[in-house]
C-alpha cells in the first residue's frame, strides 16, 4: 500500500524535528546557566545568587520555549497519525499472499559460532533461566556480606528514628511528589555548603526508607531546612507558596490544611520500619499515636500563638514536623561538640 501523502510525511518529519530542537536546546541552556549561577561567587567570596529562587526565575523563559517546542512536536504527531489513518483506509486486505523464502542451509555450529553458545541461543527459555540464576548468585555474593557486616553501615550517635508524627509527615512528603522537585543531598562543594549548610553524611540516612536524595532541583535542597523557618512560615508556604516566595513555581497544597491525618495507619508503619531495622521498641506501636498527638499539639499551639488556627490532627501539622526535623540531627551533634 502506498503512503497516503509523502508531503505530509515530510511535513511531519520537519515539524517534529523543529519541536525537538525547541524542546531540548532550552533545557541544555537553562541547565548550564542555572548551574553556573549556583556556583557564582562575588569578589568578596560570598554567593552571587544566595536566593535559590533567583536562579529559577532566570530560566523561566526557557521553560516557556520548551512548552512551545513540545506543542510543535505534538502537532507533528497529529500530522503523522492523520497520514497513517488515511493510508490504512485506502489500502486493501490480501487474505492469502504467496511468499517465498530461500532454503535453509545447514551451518557448522561448532566451527562458526561455538557449540554451547549456539545451543543456548536455540533455547531462549533455558537461556533466560540460566542467566537469571547466574545474576542471582552474583547478587547474593555481592550484597549479603554488605548487609551482615555492621561496620559497612555508618552510624551517627545523634541520628535518631523519626517520631510517629514525622514518619507520617514523611509519607505525605512522598505522596505529594515533593521529591520530584527537591533533593535531600547537600554535596561537599563550597557552593553547596555556603547555600545550604553542612554537607550530607551517609549516616544521616540510616533510618530513611526509602532514601529521598532526589535527582532534580526545581526547588532548593531541603536536607538542612529544619529550623531555618518558623512553623507559621511552612504553613503559609504550603497554603500559598508565592505569599512567602514571590515568583515561586511551586503549586499550592490547600488540602493539607483540611485533610485529617490517618492516624490508624501509624502502628502498621512503626511495625514496618522495625521489620527493616529501625530500632523502635517492641510494642511501641501501641502508644505511638499518643506521642504523635503530643508533638502535634505543640506545633498546633505554636501556630495558634502566631495567628493560625489549625487542629493538631491535620496533615499539614505532620508535614511541618517532618520538614522541621530535616538536618537537625547533625545540628544537634555540632552543638554538643562546641
C-alpha positions as CSV (number, residue, x, y, z in Angstrom):
1,X,0.0,0.0,0.0
2,X,1.3,3.4,-1.0
3,X,1.7,6.1,1.7
4,X,-1.3,8.5,1.5
5,X,0.8,11.6,1.3
6,X,4.6,11.9,1.1
7,X,4.3,15.6,1.5
8,X,2.6,15.1,4.9
9,X,5.3,12.6,5.9
10,X,7.9,15.3,5.1
11,X,5.9,17.9,7.0
12,X,5.7,15.6,10.0
13,X,9.5,15.0,9.9
14,X,10.4,18.7,9.8
15,X,7.7,19.8,12.3
16,X,8.8,17.1,14.8
17,X,12.5,17.9,14.3
18,X,11.8,21.6,15.0
19,X,9.8,20.7,18.1
20,X,12.6,18.6,19.4
21,X,15.1,21.4,18.8
22,X,12.9,23.9,20.6
23,X,12.3,21.4,23.4
24,X,15.9,20.2,24.0
25,X,18.2,23.2,23.4
26,X,16.4,25.5,26.0
27,X,16.8,22.7,28.6
28,X,20.5,22.4,28.0
29,X,20.8,26.1,28.0
30,X,18.9,26.6,31.3
31,X,20.7,23.7,32.9
32,X,24.2,25.2,32.2
33,X,23.0,28.7,33.1
34,X,21.5,27.7,36.4
35,X,24.5,25.5,37.4
36,X,26.8,28.5,36.7
37,X,24.6,30.8,38.8
38,X,24.6,28.3,41.7
39,X,28.4,28.3,41.7
40,X,29.0,32.1,41.1
41,X,30.8,34.0,43.9
42,X,31.4,37.7,44.3
43,X,35.0,39.1,44.6
44,X,34.3,39.2,48.4
45,X,33.8,35.4,48.4
46,X,30.1,35.3,49.0
47,X,27.4,33.7,46.8
48,X,26.3,35.9,43.9
49,X,22.8,34.4,44.0
50,X,22.2,33.2,47.6
51,X,18.4,33.0,47.0
52,X,17.7,29.8,45.0
53,X,14.6,31.4,43.6
54,X,16.7,33.9,41.7
55,X,18.2,31.1,39.6
56,X,14.8,29.7,38.9
57,X,13.3,33.0,37.7
58,X,16.2,33.5,35.3
59,X,15.3,30.3,33.4
60,X,11.5,30.7,33.3
61,X,11.8,31.9,29.6
62,X,13.5,28.6,28.8
63,X,10.5,26.7,30.2
64,X,8.2,28.7,28.0
65,X,10.2,27.9,24.9
66,X,10.3,24.3,26.0
67,X,6.5,24.2,26.2
68,X,6.3,25.8,22.7
69,X,8.6,23.1,21.4
70,X,6.5,20.3,23.0
71,X,3.4,21.8,21.4
72,X,5.1,21.8,18.0
73,X,6.1,18.2,18.4
74,X,2.6,17.1,19.2
75,X,1.3,18.9,16.1
76,X,3.8,16.8,14.1
77,X,2.4,13.7,15.8
78,X,-1.1,14.5,14.8
79,X,0.0,15.0,11.2
80,X,1.6,11.6,11.3
81,X,-1.5,9.9,12.7
82,X,-3.7,11.5,10.1
83,X,-1.4,10.3,7.3
84,X,-1.3,6.8,8.8
85,X,-5.1,6.6,9.2
86,X,-5.7,7.7,5.6
87,X,-3.0,5.3,4.4
88,X,-4.7,2.4,6.2
89,X,-8.2,3.3,4.9
90,X,-7.1,3.4,1.2
91,X,-5.3,0.0,1.4
92,X,-6.9,-3.4,0.7
93,X,-6.6,-6.6,2.8
94,X,-5.0,-9.6,1.0
95,X,-6.2,-12.8,2.6
96,X,-3.7,-15.3,1.0
97,X,-0.5,-13.7,-0.2
98,X,2.1,-16.1,-1.7
99,X,5.5,-15.8,-0.1
100,X,8.9,-17.4,-0.8
101,X,12.0,-17.9,1.3
102,X,15.4,-19.3,0.4
103,X,16.1,-22.8,1.6
104,X,17.9,-23.2,4.9
105,X,21.5,-24.2,4.7
106,X,23.0,-26.4,7.5
107,X,25.7,-24.5,9.3
108,X,28.7,-25.8,11.1
109,X,27.7,-24.6,14.6
110,X,30.9,-25.8,16.2
111,X,33.3,-24.0,13.9
112,X,31.3,-20.8,13.2
113,X,29.5,-19.9,16.4
114,X,30.6,-22.3,19.2
115,X,28.5,-25.3,20.1
116,X,27.4,-24.3,23.6
117,X,26.5,-20.7,22.7
118,X,24.5,-21.9,19.7
119,X,22.7,-24.5,21.8
120,X,21.7,-21.8,24.3
121,X,20.5,-19.4,21.5
122,X,18.1,-22.1,20.2
123,X,16.6,-22.4,23.7
124,X,15.6,-18.9,24.9
125,X,13.6,-20.0,27.9
126,X,16.5,-22.1,29.3
127,X,18.9,-19.3,28.4
128,X,16.8,-16.8,30.3
129,X,16.6,-19.1,33.4
130,X,20.3,-19.8,33.5
131,X,21.1,-16.1,33.1
132,X,18.8,-15.3,36.0
133,X,20.4,-17.9,38.2
134,X,23.9,-16.5,37.3
135,X,22.8,-12.9,38.1
136,X,21.2,-14.0,41.4
137,X,24.3,-15.8,42.5
138,X,26.4,-12.8,41.7
139,X,23.9,-10.5,43.6
140,X,23.9,-12.7,46.7
141,X,27.7,-12.9,46.8
142,X,28.0,-9.1,46.4
143,X,25.2,-7.8,48.7
144,X,24.7,-10.3,51.5
145,X,28.1,-9.6,53.2
146,X,27.4,-5.9,52.9
147,X,24.1,-6.3,54.9
148,X,25.6,-8.7,57.5
149,X,28.7,-6.6,58.4
150,X,27.5,-3.8,60.6
151,X,30.7,-1.8,60.1
152,X,29.5,-1.3,56.5
153,X,26.6,0.9,57.7
154,X,27.9,4.2,59.0
155,X,26.1,5.5,62.1
156,X,26.0,8.8,63.8
157,X,25.1,8.8,67.5
158,X,22.8,11.9,67.3
159,X,20.8,10.5,64.4
160,X,17.5,9.0,65.9
161,X,14.5,7.4,64.2
162,X,11.6,9.6,63.1
163,X,8.9,10.3,65.6
164,X,5.4,8.9,64.7
165,X,4.3,12.4,63.6
166,X,7.5,12.9,61.5
167,X,7.1,9.5,60.0
168,X,3.5,10.4,58.9
169,X,4.8,13.7,57.5
170,X,7.5,11.9,55.5
171,X,4.9,9.7,53.9
172,X,2.8,12.8,53.0
173,X,6.0,14.4,51.5
174,X,6.4,11.3,49.3
175,X,2.7,11.1,48.4
176,X,2.7,14.7,47.2
177,X,5.7,14.2,45.0
178,X,7.9,16.7,46.8
179,X,11.0,14.6,45.9
180,X,10.3,15.3,42.2
181,X,11.4,18.9,42.7
182,X,13.5,18.9,45.9
183,X,16.6,17.0,46.6
184,X,17.8,16.0,50.1
185,X,21.5,15.7,49.5
186,X,24.0,18.5,50.1
187,X,27.1,17.8,48.1
188,X,30.6,18.5,49.6
189,X,31.2,21.6,47.4
190,X,31.7,25.1,48.6
191,X,28.8,26.4,46.6
192,X,26.5,23.9,48.2
193,X,27.7,24.3,51.8
194,X,27.6,28.1,51.6
195,X,24.0,27.9,50.3
196,X,22.6,25.0,52.4
197,X,25.0,24.3,55.3
198,X,27.0,21.2,56.3
199,X,27.2,18.6,53.6
200,X,25.2,15.5,54.0
201,X,26.6,12.4,55.7
202,X,25.8,8.8,54.9
203,X,24.9,8.1,58.5
204,X,22.1,10.6,58.4
205,X,20.1,8.4,56.1
206,X,20.3,5.2,58.1
207,X,16.6,5.3,59.1
208,X,15.4,6.6,55.7
209,X,13.3,4.0,53.9
210,X,13.3,4.8,51.0
211,X,16.1,7.4,50.6
212,X,14.8,10.7,49.2
213,X,18.1,12.0,47.7
214,X,16.3,13.2,44.6
215,X,17.8,13.9,41.2
216,X,16.4,17.3,40.3
217,X,16.3,20.7,41.9
218,X,13.4,22.7,40.5
219,X,13.3,23.9,44.1
220,X,16.1,24.2,46.7
221,X,17.6,21.3,48.5
222,X,15.8,20.6,51.8
223,X,18.2,18.4,53.8
224,X,19.1,21.3,56.1
225,X,15.7,23.0,56.1
226,X,14.9,22.0,59.7
227,X,14.8,25.1,62.0
228,X,15.5,27.5,59.2
229,X,12.0,28.8,59.1
230,X,9.2,29.0,61.6
231,X,6.2,26.7,61.7
232,X,4.0,29.5,60.5
233,X,6.2,30.1,57.5
234,X,5.8,26.5,56.4
235,X,2.1,26.7,57.0
236,X,1.7,29.8,54.8
237,X,4.1,28.4,52.2
238,X,2.1,25.3,51.7
239,X,-1.1,27.2,51.6
240,X,0.2,29.7,49.0
241,X,4.0,29.4,48.1
242,X,4.0,32.8,46.4
243,X,3.0,34.6,49.6
244,X,6.3,33.6,51.1
245,X,8.5,33.2,48.0
246,X,7.3,35.7,45.3
247,X,7.8,34.2,41.8
248,X,7.9,30.6,43.0
249,X,6.9,27.9,40.6
250,X,5.6,25.6,43.4
251,X,1.9,24.9,43.4
252,X,-0.2,25.4,46.5
253,X,-1.3,22.5,48.7
254,X,-4.5,23.8,50.4
255,X,-5.9,20.3,51.0
256,X,-3.2,19.6,53.5
257,X,-4.8,22.2,55.7
258,X,-8.1,20.4,55.5
259,X,-7.4,16.7,55.4
260,X,-7.2,14.7,58.6
261,X,-4.2,12.6,59.3
262,X,-4.9,8.8,59.0
263,X,-3.6,8.0,62.5
264,X,-4.9,4.4,62.3
265,X,-2.0,3.7,59.9
266,X,0.6,4.7,62.5
267,X,1.0,1.3,64.2
268,X,1.5,-0.6,61.0
269,X,4.1,2.0,59.8
270,X,6.0,1.6,63.1
271,X,6.0,-2.2,62.7
272,X,7.1,-2.0,59.1
273,X,10.0,0.3,60.0
274,X,11.1,-2.0,62.8
275,X,11.0,-5.0,60.5
276,X,13.6,-3.4,58.2
277,X,15.9,-2.4,61.1
278,X,14.7,0.9,62.5
279,X,15.1,0.5,66.3
280,X,11.6,1.2,67.6
281,X,11.0,-0.5,70.9
282,X,8.9,-3.7,70.8
283,X,5.2,-2.7,71.4
284,X,5.9,1.0,70.8
285,X,3.2,1.0,68.1
286,X,0.5,0.5,70.8
287,X,1.1,4.0,72.2
288,X,2.8,5.7,69.2
289,X,-0.3,7.8,68.5
290,X,-0.1,9.3,72.0
291,X,3.4,10.6,71.2
292,X,2.1,11.7,67.8
293,X,-0.7,13.9,69.3
294,X,1.7,15.4,71.9
295,X,4.1,16.6,69.3
296,X,1.2,17.7,67.0
297,X,-0.3,19.8,69.8
298,X,3.0,21.6,70.4
299,X,3.1,22.6,66.7
300,X,-0.6,23.5,66.7
301,X,-0.2,25.7,69.8
302,X,2.7,27.5,68.2
303,X,0.7,28.2,65.1
304,X,-2.2,29.4,67.2
305,X,0.1,31.8,69.1
306,X,1.2,33.2,65.7
307,X,-2.4,33.7,64.4
308,X,-3.1,30.4,62.5
309,X,-5.8,28.2,63.9
310,X,-5.0,24.6,62.9
311,X,-6.3,21.4,64.5
312,X,-3.4,19.0,65.6
313,X,-4.7,16.1,63.6
314,X,-4.4,17.9,60.2
315,X,-1.9,16.6,57.6
316,X,-0.2,20.0,57.4
317,X,1.0,19.5,61.0
318,X,2.7,16.2,60.2
319,X,4.4,17.7,57.2
320,X,5.7,20.7,59.2
321,X,7.0,18.3,61.8
322,X,8.9,16.3,59.2
323,X,10.4,19.4,57.5
324,X,11.4,20.9,60.8
325,X,13.3,17.6,61.6
326,X,15.4,17.5,58.4
327,X,19.1,18.1,59.1
328,X,18.6,18.8,62.8
329,X,20.3,15.7,64.0
330,X,23.7,16.9,62.7
331,X,23.0,20.4,64.1
332,X,22.4,18.8,67.5
333,X,25.7,16.9,67.2
334,X,27.5,20.1,66.2
335,X,26.1,22.0,69.1
336,X,27.1,19.3,71.6
337,X,30.7,19.3,70.2
338,X,31.1,23.1,70.8
